[in-house]
């Protein structure tokens, strides 16, 4: 199953990247430990792994990264 939207953004309060997975009205938030200055490829790979860990499939090219 594919999520409708996957977004990665920096959470300044937690000092971690947040992966937001949206499936219909359900939204799952997970944190990843990538460094603040991680490049887009690393963030996409981390987000894709997080999505897979939740049991979904994500196309890394469709993951939105908000800096």
Secondary structure by P-SEA (a helix, b strand, c coil): ccccbbbbbbcccccbbbbbbbcccbbbbbbbcccccccaaaaaaaaaaaaaaaccccccccccccc
